[in-house]
Amino acid sequence: MEHTPIACSHHDHNHCIQDALEAARDLCLSRGVRLTDLRLQVLELIWQNHKPLGAYTLMEMLAKASTRRVAPPTVYRALDFLLEQGLIHRINVLNAFIGCPSPGTRHQSYFLICRACNIAIELDEPTLGQQILAVAGEAGFRVETQALEVSGLCANCAGANV
């Protein structure tokens, strides 16, 4: 059965943003960590769509939204905090960041990345992680972290013959 990921479907994205911000506030409150205005603003910008954003793109967006200039170390510290709390993921191949739809649970990162429209679809597929562990174990390899980034075309772009 084929299932269209939310990133590929037409939807009210404001719900994605509001749900992410509310989850972040709740999570940070429960952990006793401080979700500053800047951290919240960076998270909101990351959730503007389902496309990963680089740090310098975020800095440009912050500059447009504010009268004060934000230095690169400040943005990187905010990103580090959001990563540490599991509120975002880093997509290494793009050197970019994307919001995590399930920040309350620690999990491995598996992404399908469309080379045409740049959306990233996070896969929630525990069996994939189990298969990686099994293959690594057969090779005598001890896995410490997992991240999988697969490039190709999303359903919309593949249908448009991009």
Contact map, one row per residue, 1 for C-alpha under 8 A:
111000000000000000000000000000000000000000000000000000000000000000000000000000000000000000000000000000000000000000000000000000000000000000000000000000000000000000
111100000000000000000000000000000000000000000000000000000000000000000000000000000000000000000000000000000000000000000000000000000000000000000000000000000000000000
111110000000000000000000000000000000000000000000000000000000000000000000000000000000000000000000000000000000000000000000000000000000000000000000000000000000000000
011111011000000000000000000000000000000000000000000000000000000000000000000000000000000000000000000000000000000000000000000000000000000000000000000000000010000000
001111111000000000000000000000000000000000000000000000000000000000000000000000000000000000000000000000000000000000000000100000000000000000000000000000000000000000
000111111110000000000000000000000000000000000000000000000000000000000000000000000000000000000000000000000000000000000000000000000000000000000000000000000000000000
000011111100000000000000000000000000000000000000010000000000000000000000000000000000000000000000000000000000000000000011100000000000000000000000000000000000000000
000111111100000000000000000000000000000000000000000000000000000000000000000000000000000000000000000000000000000000000010000000000000000000000000000000000111000000
000111111110000000000000000000000000000000000000000000000000000000000000000000000000000000000000000000000000000000000000000000000000000000000000000000000000000000
000001111111000000000000000000000000000000000000000000000000000000000000000000000000000000000000000000000000000000000000000000000000000000000000000000000000000000
000001001111100000000000000000000000000000000000000000000000000000000000000000000000000000000000000000000000000000000000000000000000000000000000000000000000000000
000000000111111100000000000000000000000000000000000000000000000000000000000000000000000000000000000000000000000000000000000000000000000000000000000000000000000000
000000000011111110000000000000000000000000000001100000000000000000000000000000000000000000000000000000000000000000000000000000000000000000000000000000000000000000
000000000001111111000000000000000000000000000000000000000000000000000000000000000000000000000000000000000000000000000000000000000000000000000000000000000000000000
000000000001111111100000000000000000000000000000000000000000000000000000000000000000000000000000000000000000000000000000000000000000000000000000000000000000000000
000000000001111111110000000000000000000000000010000000000000000000000000000000000000000000000000000000000000000000000000000000000000000000000000000000000000000000
000000000000111111111000000000000000000000010011000000000000000000000000000000000000000000000000000000000000000000000000000000000000000000000000000000000000000000
000000000000011111111100000000000000000000000000000000000000000000000000000000000000000000000000000000000000000000000000000000000000000000000000000000000000000000
000000000000001111111110000000000000000000000000000000000000000000000000000000000000000000000000000000000000000000000000000000000000000000000000000000000000000000
000000000000000111111111000000000000000000000010000000000000000000000000000000000000000000000000001010000000000000000000000000000000000000000000000000000000000000
000000000000000011111111100000000000000100110000000000000000000000000000000000000000000000000000000000000000000000000000000000000000000000000000000000000000000000
000000000000000001111111110000000000000000000000000000000000000000000000000000000000000000000000000000000000000000000000000000000000000000000000000000000000000000
000000000000000000111111111000000000000000000000000000000000000000000000000000000000000000000000000000100000000000000000000000000000000000000000000000000000000000
000000000000000000011111111100000010000000000000000000000000000000000000000000000000001000000000000000100000000000000000000000000000000000000000000000000000000000
000000000000000000001111111110000010000000000000000000000000000000000000000000000000000000000000000000000000000000000000000000000000000000000000000000000000000000
000000000000000000000111111111000000000000000000000000000000000000000000000000000000000000000000000000000000000000000000000000000000000000000000000000000000000000
000000000000000000000011111111100000000000000000000000000000000000000000000000000000000000000000000000110000000000000000000000000000000000000000000000000000000000
000000000000000000000001111111111110000000000000000000000000000000000000000000000000100000000000000000000000000000000000000000000000000000000000000000000000000000
000000000000000000000000111111111100000000000000000000000000000000000000000000000000000000000000000000000000000000000000000000000000000000000000000000000000000000
000000000000000000000000011111111000000000000000000000000000000000000000000000000000000000000000000000000000000000000000000000000000000000000000000000000000000000
000000000000000000000000001111111000000000000000000000000000000000000000000000000000000000000000000000000000000000000000000000000000000000000000000000000000000000
000000000000000000000000000111111100000000000000000000000000000000000000000000000000000000000000000000000000000000000000000000000000000000000000000000000000000000
000000000000000000000000000111111110000000000000000000000000000000000000000000000000000000000000000000000000000000000000000000000000000000000000000000000000000000
000000000000000000000000000110011111000000000000000000000000000000000000000000000000000000000000000000000000000000000000000000000000000000000000000000000000000000
000000000000000000000001100100001111101100000000000000000000000000000000000000000000000000000000000000000000000000000000000000000000000000000000000000000000000000
000000000000000000000000000000000111111100000000000000000000000000000000000000000000000000000000000000000000000000000000000000000000000000000000000000000000000000
000000000000000000000000000000000011111110000000000000000000000000000000000000000000000000000000000000000000000000000000000000000000000000000000000000000000000000
000000000000000000000000000000000001111111000000000000000000000000000000000001000000000000000000000000000000000000000000000000000000000000000000000000000000000000
000000000000000000000000000000000011111111100000000000000000000000000000000001101100000000000000000000000000000000000000000000000000000000000000000000000000000000
000000000000000000001000000000000011111111110000000000000000000000000000000000000000000000000000000000000000000000000000000000000000000000000000000000000000000000
000000000000000000000000000000000000111111111000000000000000000000000000000000000000000000000000000000000000000000000000000000000000000000000000000000000000000000
000000000000000000000000000000000000011111111100000000000100010000000000001001100000000000000000000000000000000000000000000000000000000000000000000000000000000000
000000000000000000001000000000000000001111111110000000000000000000000000000000000100001100000000001000000000000000000000000000000000000000000000000000000000000000
000000000000000010001000000000000000000111111111000000000000000000000000000000000000000000000000000000000000000000000000000000000000000000000000000000000000000000
000000000000000000000000000000000000000011111111000000000100100000000000000000000000000000000000000000000000000000000000000000000000000000000000000000000000000000
000000000000000000000000000000000000000001111111100110000100000000000000000000000000000000000000111000000000000000000000000000000000000000000000000000000000000000
000000000000000110010000000000000000000000111111110000000000000000000000000000000000000000000000011000000000000000000000000000000000000000000000000000000000000000
000000000000100010000000000000000000000000011111110000000000000000000000000000000000000000000000000000000000000000000000000000000000000000000000000000000000000000
000000000000100000000000000000000000000000000111111000000000000000000000000000000000000000000000000000000000000000000000000000000000000000000000000000000000000000
000000100000000000000000000000000000000000000011111100000000000000000000000000000000000000000000011000000000000000000011100000000000000000000000000000000000000000
000000000000000000000000000000000000000000000000111110000000000000000000000000000000000000000000010000000000000000000111000000000000000000000000000000000000000000
000000000000000000000000000000000000000000000100011111000000000000000000000000000000000000100101110000000000000000000111000000000000000000000000000000000000000000
000000000000000000000000000000000000000000000100001111101100000000000000000000000000000000000001110000000000000000000000000000000000000000000000000000000000000000
000000000000000000000000000000000000000000000000000111111100000000000000000000000000000000000111100000000000000000000000000000000000000000000000000000000000000000
000000000000000000000000000000000000000000000000000011111110000000000001001100000000000000000001100000000000000000000000000000000000000000000000000000000000000000
000000000000000000000000000000000000000000000000000001111111000000000001000000000000000000000000000000000000000000000000000000000000000000000000000000000000000000
000000000000000000000000000000000000000000000000000011111111100000000000000000000000000000000000000000000000000000000000000000000000000000000000000000000000000000
000000000000000000000000000000000000000001001100000011111111110000000000001000000000000000000000000000000000000000000000000000000000000000000000000000000000000000
000000000000000000000000000000000000000000000000000000111111111000000111001000000000000000000000000000000000000000000000000000000000000000000000000000000000000000
000000000000000000000000000000000000000000000000000000011111111100000000000000000000000000000000000000000000000000000000000000000000000000000000000000000000000000
000000000000000000000000000000000000000000001000000000001111111110000000000000000000000000000000000000000000000000000000000000000000000000000000000000000000000000
000000000000000000000000000000000000000001000000000000000111111111001100000000000000000000000000000000000000000000000000000000000000000000000000000000000000000000
000000000000000000000000000000000000000000000000000000000011111111111100000000000000000000000000000000000000000000000000000000000000000000000000000000000000000000
000000000000000000000000000000000000000000000000000000000001111111100000000000000000000000000000000000000000000000000000000000000000000000000000000000000000000000
000000000000000000000000000000000000000000000000000000000000111111100000000000000000000000000000000000000000000000000000000000000000000000000000000000000000000000
000000000000000000000000000000000000000000000000000000000000011111111000000000000000000000000000000000000000000000000000000000000000000000000000000000000000000000
000000000000000000000000000000000000000000000000000000000000001111111000000000000000000000000000000000000000000000000000000000000000000000000000000000000000000000
000000000000000000000000000000000000000000000000000000000000001001111100000000000000000000000000000000000000000000000000000000000000000000000000000000000000000000
000000000000000000000000000000000000000000000000000000000000011001111110000000000000000000000000000000000000000000000000000000000000000000000000000000000000000000
000000000000000000000000000000000000000000000000000000000010011000011111011000000000000000000000000000000000000000000000000000000000000000000000000000000000000000
000000000000000000000000000000000000000000000000000000000010000000001111111000000000000000000000000000000000000000000000000000000000000000000000000000000000000000
000000000000000000000000000000000000000000000000000000110010000000000111111100000000000000000000000000000000000000000000000000000000000000000000000000000000000000
000000000000000000000000000000000000000000000000000000000000000000000011111110000000000000000000000000000000000000000000000000000000000000000000000000000000000000
000000000000000000000000000000000000000000000000000000000000000000000111111111000000000000000000000000000000000000000000000000000000000000000000000000000000000000
000000000000000000000000000000000000000001000000000000100110000000000111111111100000000000000000000000000000000000000000000000000000000000000000000000000000000000
000000000000000000000000000000000000000000000000000000100000000000000001111111110000000000000000000000000000000000000000000000000000000000000000000000000000000000
000000000000000000000000000000000000000000000000000000000000000000000000111111111000000000000000000000000000000000000000000000000000000000000000000000000000000000
000000000000000000000000000000000000011001000000000000000000000000000000011111111100000000000000000000000000000000000000000000000000000000000000000000000000000000
000000000000000000000000000000000000001001000000000000000000000000000000001111111110000000000000000000000000000000000000000000000000000000000000000000000000000000
000000000000000000000000000000000000000000000000000000000000000000000000000111111111000000000000000000000000000000000000000000000000000000000000000000000000000000
000000000000000000000000000000000000001000000000000000000000000000000000000011111111100000000000000000000000000000000000000000000000000000000000000000000000000000
000000000000000000000000000000000000001000100000000000000000000000000000000001111111111100000000000000000000000000000000000000000000000000000000000000000000000000
000000000000000000000000000000000000000000000000000000000000000000000000000000111111111111000000000000000000000000000000000000000000000000000000000000000000000000
000000000000000000000000000000000000000000000000000000000000000000000000000000011111111000000000000000000000000000000000000000000000000000000000000000000000000000
000000000000000000000000000100000000000000000000000000000000000000000000000000001111111100000000000000100000000000000000000000000000000000000000000000000000000000
000000000000000000000000000000000000000000000000000000000000000000000000000000000111111110000000000100111100000000000000000000000000000000000000000000000000000000
000000000000000000000001000000000000000000100000000000000000000000000000000000000111111110000000001111100000000000000000000000000000000000000000000000000000000000
000000000000000000000000000000000000000000100000000000000000000000000000000000000110111111000000111100100000000000000000000000000000000000000000000000000000000000
000000000000000000000000000000000000000000000000000000000000000000000000000000000010011111100000111100000000100000000000000000000000000000000000000000000000000000
000000000000000000000000000000000000000000000000000000000000000000000000000000000010000111110011110000000000000000000000000000000000000000000000000000000000000000
000000000000000000000000000000000000000000000000000100000000000000000000000000000000000011111111110000000000000000000000000000000000000000000000000010000000000000
000000000000000000000000000000000000000000000000000000000000000000000000000000000000000001111111000000000000000000000000000000000000000000000000000000000000000000
000000000000000000000000000000000000000000000000000000000000000000000000000000000000000000111111000000000000000000000000000000000000000000000000000010000000000000
000000000000000000000000000000000000000000000000000101000000000000000000000000000000000000111111000000000000000000000000000000000000000000000000000000000000000000
000000000000000000000000000000000000000000000000000001000000000000000000000000000000000001111111100000000000000000000000000000000000000000000000000000000000000000
000000000000000000000000000000000000000000000000000111100000000000000000000000000000000001111111110000000000000000000000000000000000000000000000000000000000000000
000000000000000000000000000000000000000000000100000111100000000000000000000000000000000111100011111000000000000000000000000000000000000000000000000000000000000000
000000000000000000000000000000000000000000000110011110000000000000000000000000000000000111100001111100000000000000000001000000000000000000000000000000000000000000
000000000000000000010000000000000000000000100110010000000000000000000000000000000000001110000000111110000000000000000000000000000000000000000000000000000000000000
000000000000000000000000000000000000000000000000000000000000000000000000000000000000011110000000011111100000000000000000000000000000000000000000000000000000000000
000000000000000000010000000000000000000000000000000000000000000000000000000000000000001000000000001111100000000000000000000000000000000000000000000000000000000000
000000000000000000000000000000000000000000000000000000000000000000000000000000000000001000000000000111111000000000000000000000000000000000000000000000000000000000
000000000000000000000011001000000000000000000000000000000000000000000000000000000000111100000000000111111100000000000000000000000000000000000000000000000000000000
000000000000000000000000001000000000000000000000000000000000000000000000000000000000010000000000000001111100000000000000000000000000000000000000000000000000000000
000000000000000000000000000000000000000000000000000000000000000000000000000000000000010000000000000001111110000000000000000000000000000000000000000000000000000000
000000000000000000000000000000000000000000000000000000000000000000000000000000000000010000000000000000111111000000000000000000000000000000000000000000000000000000
000000000000000000000000000000000000000000000000000000000000000000000000000000000000000000000000000000001111100000000000000000000000000000000000000000000000000000
000000000000000000000000000000000000000000000000000000000000000000000000000000000000000000000000000000000111110000000000000000001000000000000000111000000000000000
000000000000000000000000000000000000000000000000000000000000000000000000000000000000000010000000000000000011111000000000011000000000000000000000011100000000000000
000000000000000000000000000000000000000000000000000000000000000000000000000000000000000000000000000000000001111100000000011110000000000000000000001110000000000000
000000000000000000000000000000000000000000000000000000000000000000000000000000000000000000000000000000000000111110000001111000000000000000000000000111000000000000
000000000000000000000000000000000000000000000000000000000000000000000000000000000000000000000000000000000000011111000001111000000000000000000000000011110100000000
000000000000000000000000000000000000000000000000000000000000000000000000000000000000000000000000000000000000001111100111100000000000000000000000000011111100000000
000000000000000000000000000000000000000000000000000000000000000000000000000000000000000000000000000000000000000111111111000000000000000000000000000000111100100000
000000000000000000000000000000000000000000000000000000000000000000000000000000000000000000000000000000000000000011111100000000000000000000000000000000111000000000
000000000000000000000000000000000000000000000000000000000000000000000000000000000000000000000000000000000000000001111100000000000000000000000000000000001000100001
000000000000000000000000000000000000000000000000000000000000000000000000000000000000000000000000000000000000000001111110000000000000000000000000000000000000100000
000000000000000000000000000000000000000000000000001100000000000000000000000000000000000000000000000000000000000011111111000000000000000000000000000000000000000000
000000110000000000000000000000000000000000000000011100000000000000000000000000000000000000000000000000000000000011001111100000000000000000000000000000000100000000
000000100000000000000000000000000000000000000000011100000000000000000000000000000000000000000000010000000000001111000111110000000000000000000000000000000000000000
000010100000000000000000000000000000000000000000010000000000000000000000000000000000000000000000000000000000001110000011111000000000000000000000000000000000000000
000000000000000000000000000000000000000000000000000000000000000000000000000000000000000000000000000000000000111100000001111100000000000000000000000000000000000000
000000000000000000000000000000000000000000000000000000000000000000000000000000000000000000000000000000000000111100000000111110000000000000000000000000000000000000
000000000000000000000000000000000000000000000000000000000000000000000000000000000000000000000000000000000000010000000000011111000000000000000000000000000000000000
000000000000000000000000000000000000000000000000000000000000000000000000000000000000000000000000000000000000010000000000001111111000000000000000000000000000000000
000000000000000000000000000000000000000000000000000000000000000000000000000000000000000000000000000000000000000000000000000111111100000000000000000000000000000000
000000000000000000000000000000000000000000000000000000000000000000000000000000000000000000000000000000000000000000000000000011111110000000000000000000000000000000
000000000000000000000000000000000000000000000000000000000000000000000000000000000000000000000000000000000000000000000000000011111111000000000000000000000000000000
000000000000000000000000000000000000000000000000000000000000000000000000000000000000000000000000000000000001000000000000000011111111100000000000010000000000000000
000000000000000000000000000000000000000000000000000000000000000000000000000000000000000000000000000000000000000000000000000001111111110000000000000000000000000000
000000000000000000000000000000000000000000000000000000000000000000000000000000000000000000000000000000000000000000000000000000111111111000000000000000000000000000
000000000000000000000000000000000000000000000000000000000000000000000000000000000000000000000000000000000000000000000000000000011111111100000000000000000000000000
000000000000000000000000000000000000000000000000000000000000000000000000000000000000000000000000000000000000000000000000000000001111111110000010000000000000000000
000000000000000000000000000000000000000000000000000000000000000000000000000000000000000000000000000000000000000000000000000000000111111111000000000000000000000000
000000000000000000000000000000000000000000000000000000000000000000000000000000000000000000000000000000000000000000000000000000000011111111100000000000000000000000
000000000000000000000000000000000000000000000000000000000000000000000000000000000000000000000000000000000000000000000000000000000001111111111110000000000000000000
000000000000000000000000000000000000000000000000000000000000000000000000000000000000000000000000000000000000000000000000000000000000111111111100000000000000000000
000000000000000000000000000000000000000000000000000000000000000000000000000000000000000000000000000000000000000000000000000000000000011111111000000000000000000000
000000000000000000000000000000000000000000000000000000000000000000000000000000000000000000000000000000000000000000000000000000000000001111111000000000000000000000
000000000000000000000000000000000000000000000000000000000000000000000000000000000000000000000000000000000000000000000000000000000000000111111100000000000000000000
000000000000000000000000000000000000000000000000000000000000000000000000000000000000000000000000000000000000000000000000000000000000000111111110000000000000000000
000000000000000000000000000000000000000000000000000000000000000000000000000000000000000000000000000000000000000000000000000000000000000110011111000000000000000000
000000000000000000000000000000000000000000000000000000000000000000000000000000000000000000000000000000000000000000000000000000000000100100001111110000000000000000
000000000000000000000000000000000000000000000000000000000000000000000000000000000000000000000000000000000000000000000000000000000000000000000111110000000000000000
000000000000000000000000000000000000000000000000000000000000000000000000000000000000000000000000000000000001000000000000000000000000000000000011111000000000000000
000000000000000000000000000000000000000000000000000000000000000000000000000000000000000000000000000000000001100000000000000000001000000000000011111100000000000000
000000000000000000000000000000000000000000000000000000000000000000000000000000000000000000000000000000000001110000000000000000000000000000000000111110000000000000
000000000000000000000000000000000000000000000000000000000000000000000000000000000000000000000000000000000000111000000000000000000000000000000000011111000000000000
000000000000000000000000000000000000000000000000000000000000000000000000000000000000000000101000000000000000011110000000000000000000000000000000001111100000000000
000000000000000000000000000000000000000000000000000000000000000000000000000000000000000000000000000000000000001110000000000000000000000000000000000111110000000000
000000000000000000000000000000000000000000000000000000000000000000000000000000000000000000000000000000000000000111100000000000000000000000000000000011111000000000
000000000000000000000000000000000000000000000000000000000000000000000000000000000000000000000000000000000000000111100000000000000000000000000000000001111100000000
000000000000000000000000000000000000000000000000000000000000000000000000000000000000000000000000000000000000000011110000000000000000000000000000000000111111110000
000000010000000000000000000000000000000000000000000000000000000000000000000000000000000000000000000000000000000111000010000000000000000000000000000000011111110000
000100010000000000000000000000000000000000000000000000000000000000000000000000000000000000000000000000000000000000000000000000000000000000000000000000001111111000
000000010000000000000000000000000000000000000000000000000000000000000000000000000000000000000000000000000000000000000000000000000000000000000000000000001111111100
000000000000000000000000000000000000000000000000000000000000000000000000000000000000000000000000000000000000000001011000000000000000000000000000000000001111111111
000000000000000000000000000000000000000000000000000000000000000000000000000000000000000000000000000000000000000000000000000000000000000000000000000000001111111111
000000000000000000000000000000000000000000000000000000000000000000000000000000000000000000000000000000000000000000000000000000000000000000000000000000000011111111
000000000000000000000000000000000000000000000000000000000000000000000000000000000000000000000000000000000000000000000000000000000000000000000000000000000001111111
000000000000000000000000000000000000000000000000000000000000000000000000000000000000000000000000000000000000000000000000000000000000000000000000000000000000111111
000000000000000000000000000000000000000000000000000000000000000000000000000000000000000000000000000000000000000000010000000000000000000000000000000000000000111111
